[in-house]
Amino acid sequence: MEFLSTYKGRKVLVTGHTGFKGGWLSLWLHHIGADVTGYSLDPEHPEGIFVLSDIGKKIKDYRGDIRDVNRLAEVFTNEKPEIVFHLAAQPLVLDSYNNPMETFETNIMGTANVLKAITDSSTVKAAVMITTDKCYENREQIWGYRENDAMGGHDPYSASKGAAELIISSWRRSFCNKKNSPLIASARAGNVIGGGDWCKNRLVPDIMRAILNNKDIEIRNPSATRPWQHVLEPLGGYLILGAALYEGHSEFASGWNFGPYPNEIYSVRRLLEKILEISGRGAWIDKSDVEKKHEANILTLDITKANIKLKWKPILTINETIEMTLEWYLKFKDESVEALSLKQIEFYKEVWKLRNGN
């Protein structure tokens, strides 16, 4: 992973660094020598990756809301980031039904606020804005969505992310068209799994809570398919993309999909049964409800663009993904979480080198 050397000594800002993906990304960036600043709300869970890895003690750790324009500007002024990864968001579909206005304000206007801070800065050269695979107008099609497919969204969360993508594209074309303007891209990943995620109403955290507490696992939509992948897979893609932008490759300032290959796309039921098979623990019950809130049933991504242009590809099998995830959850109480997580990052880098040749 030669591109990682780009980050050594670079000033990198991660919004949403106290969350699941943000915590892993901050840990990885610090591990490879980046000067990391985080800006986020307080962590939501005391056993999340951010808290237990103690990464907050090793980076510049700011608290704040991306809806707070002045606080954002203060952080950019103080820390002078060169590369920005924007992950802060209201990330849950079901929560968006309960709090639609907060979801829209955070994911739409919050994104606009971060974009403004980026373009107001004299130091930012590259930014990767993280959205989601759910930004696409879902037609329940069996083939993967491509980057030029229509944005949309039935539920407030998906709609907010589709809107965020439109804002990112508009901002890039309107305000980043000069010679020294920052290069801004967006990244759309599938459903990520891995150690340190405890969000309610997410499949793997729900499964692990049930397993660790010897309870039955309640599944609300067993037939739904999702592009499951280990958290390190899209993060590797984000890092490749960020490095390319920092090095001045303006042709990469666009939208990108990061997901698994089609043969690694599992239904909820199939993934669950695979987890139970590998762990040798747990049992589940079908809690499908005809009154449930709408969620997409079929959702897959076409990753051809990232594969060809960025030379990125998913490298872990579904078995390896599950084994790494289980290892973290089953060992985190007895081992150093920082050491456990860094061991998994190093394993991922070795597998990358073996299967990619660089």
C-alpha positions in Angstrom: 0.0 0.0 0.0 2.6 2.5 -1.2 0.0 5.3 -1.3 0.0 5.4 2.5 3.4 7.2 2.5 1.5 10.3 1.2 0.0 10.8 4.7 3.2 10.7 6.7 3.6 14.1 8.3 0.5 15.5 6.6 -2.1 17.4 8.5 -5.4 15.4 8.2 -8.8 16.4 9.6 -11.4 13.7 10.2 -14.9 14.8 11.0 -16.9 12.1 12.8 -13.8 10.6 14.3 -15.5 9.4 17.4 -17.8 7.1 15.3 -17.2 3.6 14.0 -15.6 4.3 10.6 -14.1 7.6 11.8 -12.4 5.9 14.8 -10.8 3.2 12.6 -9.7 5.8 10.1 -8.1 8.0 12.7 -6.3 5.1 14.2 -5.0 4.0 10.8 -3.9 7.5 9.9 -2.1 8.1 13.2 -0.4 4.7 12.8 1.1 5.7 9.5 2.4 9.0 10.7 -0.3 11.5 9.8 -0.8 14.6 12.1 -4.5 13.9 12.8 -7.2 16.2 14.0 -10.7 15.0 14.8 -13.9 17.0 15.0 -17.0 15.3 16.2 -19.7 14.9 18.9 -19.0 12.8 21.9 -18.7 9.1 21.3 -22.0 7.3 21.7 -20.8 4.0 23.2 -18.2 3.4 26.0 -16.9 0.3 24.2 -16.6 1.7 20.7 -13.3 1.7 18.8 -12.6 5.4 19.5 -12.9 5.1 23.3 -11.2 1.7 23.8 -8.3 2.3 21.4 -7.5 5.6 23.3 -6.9 7.2 19.9 -8.4 10.5 21.2 -5.3 10.9 23.4 -3.0 10.6 20.5 -4.6 13.1 18.1 -6.0 16.6 18.4 -9.5 15.8 19.6 -12.1 18.5 19.1 -15.8 18.3 20.1 -18.4 20.1 18.0 -21.3 19.8 15.7 -20.9 20.1 11.9 -24.0 22.4 12.0 -21.9 24.9 14.0 -20.3 27.0 11.2 -18.2 29.1 13.6 -16.8 26.1 15.5 -15.9 24.4 12.3 -14.1 27.6 11.0 -12.2 27.8 14.3 -10.9 24.2 13.9 -9.8 24.8 10.3 -8.1 28.1 11.3 -6.3 26.5 14.3 -5.2 23.3 12.7 -4.7 24.2 9.0 -5.5 20.7 7.6 -4.1 19.7 4.2 -6.5 16.7 3.7 -10.0 16.3 5.0 -12.1 13.2 5.4 -15.7 14.1 6.2 -17.6 11.2 7.9 -19.7 13.1 10.5 -23.4 12.3 9.9 -26.6 11.0 11.3 -26.0 7.5 10.0 -29.1 5.4 10.6 -32.2 4.8 8.5 -34.6 4.0 11.3 -33.4 7.1 13.4 -34.1 9.3 10.4 -37.8 8.3 10.6 -37.9 9.4 14.2 -35.8 12.6 13.7 -36.1 13.7 10.1 -35.3 17.3 10.6 -32.1 16.6 12.6 -31.1 14.1 9.8 -31.7 16.7 7.1 -29.9 19.4 9.0 -26.9 17.3 9.8 -26.4 15.4 6.6 -27.4 18.2 4.2 -26.5 21.5 5.8 -23.7 19.9 7.8 -22.1 18.8 4.6 -22.5 22.2 3.1 -20.8 23.7 6.2 -17.8 21.4 5.9 -17.6 22.2 2.2 -17.5 26.0 3.0 -14.9 25.5 5.6 -12.8 23.5 3.1 -13.0 26.2 0.4 -12.5 29.0 2.9 -9.3 27.4 4.0 -6.0 28.3 2.4 -4.3 25.0 3.3 -6.7 22.2 2.2 -5.6 20.5 -1.0 -7.9 17.4 -0.9 -11.1 16.3 0.6 -13.0 13.0 0.6 -16.7 13.4 1.5 -18.2 10.2 2.7 -21.9 9.5 1.9 -23.4 6.0 1.4 -24.6 3.5 -1.1 -28.1 4.5 -0.1 -27.7 7.9 -1.9 -29.0 6.3 -5.1 -32.6 6.3 -6.2 -33.3 2.6 -5.3 -35.2 0.7 -8.0 -34.7 -2.7 -6.4 -32.6 -3.7 -9.4 -30.4 -6.8 -9.3 -27.4 -5.1 -10.9 -25.2 -2.6 -9.0 -25.6 1.1 -9.1 -23.0 3.1 -11.0 -21.6 6.5 -10.0 -23.7 8.3 -12.7 -27.0 6.8 -11.6 -29.7 9.1 -10.2 -29.5 10.3 -6.6 -32.7 9.8 -4.6 -33.9 8.1 -1.4 -37.3 6.9 0.0 -36.5 7.3 3.7 -35.1 10.6 5.2 -31.6 9.2 5.7 -31.2 8.0 2.1 -32.7 11.3 0.8 -30.4 13.3 2.9 -27.4 11.5 1.5 -28.6 11.8 -2.1 -29.0 15.6 -1.4 -25.5 15.7 0.1 -24.1 14.2 -3.1 -25.9 16.8 -5.2 -24.5 19.6 -2.9 -20.9 18.1 -3.1 -21.1 18.0 -6.9 -22.6 21.6 -7.2 -20.0 23.0 -4.7 -17.1 21.3 -6.6 -18.3 22.8 -9.9 -19.2 26.2 -8.6 -16.4 27.0 -6.1 -13.5 24.7 -6.9 -12.8 25.5 -10.5 -9.7 27.6 -10.1 -6.1 26.5 -10.5 -5.3 26.1 -6.8 -8.8 25.0 -5.6 -9.0 22.0 -3.3 -9.9 18.8 -5.1 -13.1 17.3 -3.7 -14.4 13.8 -4.2 -17.3 11.8 -2.7 -17.2 8.2 -1.6 -20.1 5.8 -1.4 -19.6 2.6 0.5 -21.8 -0.3 1.3 -22.7 -1.7 4.7 -19.4 -1.9 6.7 -18.8 -4.4 9.5 -16.0 -4.8 12.0 -15.0 -4.5 15.6 -16.1 -1.6 17.7 -19.5 -0.8 16.2 -22.3 -0.8 18.7 -25.0 1.2 16.9 -28.5 0.0 17.5 -30.5 -1.3 14.5 -27.4 -2.4 12.7 -27.2 -6.1 11.9 -23.7 -7.1 13.2 -23.8 -5.0 16.4 -27.3 -6.5 17.1 -25.9 -10.0 16.5 -22.9 -9.5 18.7 -24.9 -8.0 21.5 -27.2 -11.0 21.5 -24.3 -13.5 21.3 -22.3 -11.8 24.1 -25.4 -11.7 26.3 -26.6 -15.2 25.3 -29.9 -13.9 23.9 -31.7 -14.8 20.7 -30.9 -12.6 17.7 -34.0 -10.7 16.4 -33.9 -10.1 12.6 -36.3 -7.7 11.0 -35.6 -8.2 7.3 -33.8 -11.5 6.6 -34.3 -11.4 2.8 -32.6 -8.0 2.3 -29.3 -8.0 0.4 -26.5 -5.5 1.2 -22.9 -5.0 0.0 -21.3 -6.1 3.3 -17.6 -5.5 3.7 -15.1 -5.1 6.4 -14.6 -1.5 7.6 -10.9 -1.6 6.4 -12.0 -2.2 2.8 -13.7 1.2 2.1 -11.2 3.0 4.3 -8.4 1.7 2.1 -10.3 3.1 -0.8 -10.8 6.5 0.9 -7.0 6.6 1.6 -6.1 5.8 -2.0 -8.6 8.5 -3.2 -7.4 11.1 -0.7 -3.7 10.5 -1.7 -4.5 10.8 -5.4 -6.3 14.1 -4.8 -3.5 15.4 -2.6 -1.0 14.6 -5.4 -3.1 16.8 -7.8 -5.0 14.2 -9.8 -8.0 16.4 -10.6 -9.6 13.7 -12.8 -10.4 11.8 -9.5 -12.5 14.7 -8.1 -15.8 13.0 -8.6 -18.0 10.3 -7.0 -16.7 6.8 -6.3 -18.3 3.5 -5.2 -16.5 1.1 -2.8 -18.1 -2.2 -2.2 -17.6 -6.0 -2.5 -17.6 -8.1 -5.6 -21.1 -9.4 -6.7 -20.2 -13.0 -5.5 -19.6 -11.6 -2.0 -23.0 -9.9 -1.6 -25.1 -11.7 1.0 -28.6 -11.5 2.2 -29.1 -10.7 5.9 -30.1 -14.3 6.5 -27.1 -15.7 4.7 -24.6 -13.3 6.5 -26.2 -14.1 9.9 -26.1 -17.9 9.3 -22.4 -17.5 8.3 -21.6 -15.6 11.5 -23.3 -18.2 13.6 -21.5 -21.0 11.7 -18.1 -19.5 12.2 -18.7 -18.4 15.8 -20.4 -21.6 16.8 -22.8 -19.5 18.9 -26.2 -17.9 18.9 -29.7 -18.5 17.5 -32.1 -16.2 15.7 -35.7 -15.5 15.3 -37.6 -13.8 12.5 -39.1 -10.5 13.6 -40.3 -9.4 10.2 -43.1 -6.9 10.6 -45.6 -5.8 7.9 -45.9 -2.5 9.7 -42.1 -1.8 9.6 -40.6 1.3 8.2 -39.6 1.1 4.5 -36.0 0.0 3.9 -34.5 -1.1 0.5 -34.6 -4.8 -0.1 -32.0 -5.1 -2.8 -29.0 -2.8 -2.9 -25.6 -3.4 -4.6 -22.8 -1.2 -6.0 -20.9 -1.4 -9.3 -17.2 -0.9 -8.3 -15.8 -1.0 -11.9 -14.7 2.7 -11.8 -12.6 2.4 -8.6 -11.2 -1.0 -9.8 -10.0 0.4 -13.1 -9.1 4.0 -12.3 -7.9 3.9 -8.7 -6.6 0.3 -8.8 -8.7 -0.4 -5.7 -10.5 -3.7 -5.2 -11.9 -5.5 -2.2 -9.4 -8.2 -1.0 -11.1 -9.9 1.9 -13.4 -12.9 1.5 -16.6 -12.9 3.4 -15.2 -15.6 5.7 -12.1 -13.4 6.5 -14.4 -10.4 7.1 -16.5 -12.3 9.6 -13.5 -13.9 11.3 -11.8 -10.5 11.8 -15.1 -9.0 13.1 -15.6 -11.9 15.5 -12.0 -11.8 16.7 -12.4 -8.2 17.8 -15.7 -8.6 19.6 -14.7 -11.8 21.3 -11.3 -10.5 22.5 -11.8 -6.8 23.1 -12.4 -7.2 26.9 -9.3 -9.2 27.5 -6.7 -7.5 25.2 -5.5 -4.0 24.4 -8.0 -2.7 21.8 -5.3 -0.5 20.2 -3.0 -3.5 19.8 -5.9 -5.8 18.6 -7.1 -3.2 16.0 -3.6 -2.3 14.8 -2.9 -6.0 14.4 -5.9 -6.3 12.1 -4.8 -3.2 10.1 -1.4 -4.8 9.6 -3.0 -8.1 8.6 -5.1 -6.2 6.1 -2.0 -4.5 4.6 -0.3 -7.8 4.3 -3.3 -9.4 2.5 -3.5 -6.3 0.3 0.2 -6.7 -0.7 -0.2 -10.4 -1.3 -3.3 -10.1 -3.5 -2.5 -6.7 -5.1 1.2 -7.0 -5.5 2.0 -3.5 -4.0 
